[in-house]
Amino acid sequence: MARAKPLAELLEECIGPAFAAQGFASTDILGAWPEIVGERLSRYCQPSKLEWPRRRQRDEEGRSEPGTLVVRVEGVFALELQHLAPVVIQRINAHYGWACVGRIVLRQGRVDRIGRRPAPPVIDPVRRGEVALAVGTIEHDALRDALDRLGTAIVATTHKR
């Protein structure tokens, strides 16, 4: 009987080659990114690739030259990340246990927020009650539920304005 594999092993097999093409040795940089830069900053930036020097030169102790981490960052958070770059480099290198990143290059652009859902809108209980009262007389269950969801969504978006 085959043993159950951890999901991390399967993911490494599936997307590992794509990460290797971008210069990452493993896929854990994205998973560890919030720990490295902090939750707040990780919402607005993410690593996109790690560029290694064309010619591998070694220093007198035999270590190779560190790479350049390209980070996609949104708007004004580029300034904050630029200011924190030495700390971020130090944290990345500490995470991996060796000096793999020597500098950070920032590219402004949209950051994918996969798996990050926005907080649900706050709905006024009085308005929510009005919606429930308005759809309460509808006999067809599926139609009543659909209209209830629609009314709640309208109340939530109207409340934002």
C-alpha positions as CSV (number, residue, x, y, z in Angstrom):
1,M,0.0,0.0,0.0
2,A,1.4,3.4,-0.9
3,R,2.0,5.9,1.8
4,A,0.1,9.2,1.8
5,K,2.3,12.0,0.7
6,P,2.3,15.4,2.3
7,L,0.8,18.2,0.1
8,A,4.1,20.1,0.2
9,E,5.8,17.2,-1.6
10,L,3.2,17.2,-4.3
11,L,3.3,20.9,-4.8
12,E,7.1,20.9,-5.0
13,E,6.8,18.3,-7.8
14,C,4.1,20.3,-9.7
15,I,5.3,23.9,-9.5
16,G,9.0,23.3,-8.6
17,P,10.2,23.6,-12.2
18,A,8.3,26.9,-12.7
19,F,10.0,28.3,-9.6
20,A,13.4,27.0,-10.7
21,A,12.9,28.9,-14.0
22,Q,12.5,32.1,-12.0
23,G,15.6,31.4,-9.9
24,F,14.0,30.0,-6.8
25,A,15.5,26.8,-5.4
26,S,12.2,26.0,-3.6
27,T,8.6,27.1,-3.4
28,D,8.7,28.0,0.2
29,I,9.6,31.7,-0.3
30,L,6.0,32.6,-1.1
31,G,4.7,30.7,1.9
32,A,7.3,32.2,4.2
33,W,7.0,35.7,2.8
34,P,4.6,37.0,5.4
35,E,6.9,35.8,8.1
36,I,9.9,37.4,6.5
37,V,8.5,40.9,5.8
38,G,5.6,40.9,8.2
39,E,1.8,40.5,7.6
40,R,1.1,44.1,6.7
41,L,3.8,44.5,4.1
42,S,3.3,41.1,2.6
43,R,-0.2,42.2,1.5
44,Y,1.4,44.8,-0.8
45,C,4.5,43.0,-2.1
46,Q,5.6,39.6,-3.2
47,P,8.8,38.1,-4.7
48,S,8.7,37.5,-8.4
49,K,12.1,36.1,-9.2
50,L,15.6,35.6,-7.9
51,E,18.4,36.6,-10.4
52,W,21.8,35.1,-10.0
53,P,25.0,36.7,-11.4
54,R,25.9,35.5,-14.9
55,R,29.4,34.5,-13.9
56,R,29.7,32.8,-10.6
57,Q,32.6,34.5,-8.7
58,R,33.7,33.2,-5.4
59,D,35.2,35.3,-2.6
60,E,38.3,34.3,-0.7
61,E,36.3,32.0,1.6
62,G,34.8,30.1,-1.4
63,R,31.3,31.5,-1.2
64,S,29.5,32.5,-4.4
65,E,28.1,36.0,-5.1
66,P,24.6,36.5,-3.7
67,G,21.6,37.0,-6.0
68,T,19.2,39.9,-6.6
69,L,15.6,39.4,-5.5
70,V,13.0,41.1,-7.7
71,V,10.0,42.1,-5.7
72,R,6.7,43.3,-7.1
73,V,5.2,46.0,-4.9
74,E,2.1,48.2,-5.0
75,G,2.1,52.0,-4.9
76,V,3.5,53.8,-1.9
77,F,4.6,50.6,-0.2
78,A,7.6,50.7,-2.5
79,L,9.0,53.5,-0.5
80,E,8.5,51.6,2.8
81,L,10.0,48.4,1.3
82,Q,13.0,50.4,-0.1
83,H,13.6,51.7,3.4
84,L,13.3,48.3,4.9
85,A,15.4,46.5,2.2
86,P,18.5,45.8,4.4
87,V,16.3,44.3,7.1
88,V,14.4,42.2,4.5
89,I,17.6,40.9,3.0
90,Q,18.9,40.0,6.4
91,R,15.6,38.1,7.2
92,I,15.7,36.3,3.9
93,N,19.3,35.2,4.4
94,A,18.5,34.1,8.0
95,H,15.5,32.1,6.8
96,Y,17.6,30.2,4.3
97,G,20.7,30.0,6.5
98,W,23.1,31.5,3.9
99,A,23.7,34.8,2.1
100,C,21.6,34.0,-1.0
101,V,20.2,37.6,-1.5
102,G,22.5,40.6,-1.8
103,R,20.1,43.2,-2.9
104,I,16.4,43.8,-3.7
105,V,15.1,45.4,-6.9
106,L,11.5,46.8,-6.7
107,R,9.1,46.6,-9.6
108,Q,5.8,48.4,-9.1
109,G,2.7,46.6,-10.1
110,R,-0.3,44.8,-8.9
111,V,0.2,42.1,-6.3
112,D,-1.8,38.9,-6.6
113,R,-3.9,38.3,-3.6
114,I,-4.7,34.7,-4.1
115,G,-6.3,33.1,-1.1
116,R,-6.7,36.4,0.6
117,R,-10.3,37.4,1.0
118,P,-11.4,40.9,1.9
119,A,-13.2,41.3,5.2
120,P,-16.9,40.8,4.8
121,P,-18.8,44.1,4.7
122,V,-20.4,45.3,7.9
123,I,-24.2,45.5,7.5
124,D,-26.5,47.6,9.6
125,P,-28.8,45.2,11.4
126,V,-31.8,47.5,10.8
127,R,-31.2,47.4,7.0
128,R,-30.6,43.7,7.1
129,G,-34.0,43.3,8.9
130,E,-35.7,45.4,6.2
131,V,-34.3,43.0,3.5
132,A,-35.5,39.9,5.5
133,L,-38.9,41.5,5.9
134,A,-39.2,42.3,2.2
135,V,-38.4,38.8,1.0
136,G,-40.1,37.0,3.9
137,T,-43.4,36.7,2.0
138,I,-42.0,34.8,-1.0
139,E,-43.0,31.2,-0.9
140,H,-40.4,29.7,-3.3
141,D,-37.3,28.9,-1.1
142,A,-34.6,29.2,-3.8
143,L,-36.0,32.5,-5.1
144,R,-36.4,33.9,-1.5
145,D,-32.7,32.9,-0.7
146,A,-31.4,34.5,-4.0
147,L,-33.3,37.7,-3.4
148,D,-32.2,37.8,0.2
149,R,-28.5,37.5,-0.9
150,L,-29.1,40.2,-3.5
151,G,-30.8,42.5,-1.1
152,T,-28.0,42.0,1.5
153,A,-25.3,42.7,-1.2
154,I,-27.2,45.9,-2.2
155,V,-27.5,47.1,1.4
156,A,-23.8,46.3,2.0
157,T,-22.6,48.3,-1.1
158,T,-25.0,51.2,-0.4
159,H,-23.7,51.3,3.2
160,K,-20.2,51.9,1.8
161,R,-21.2,55.0,0.0
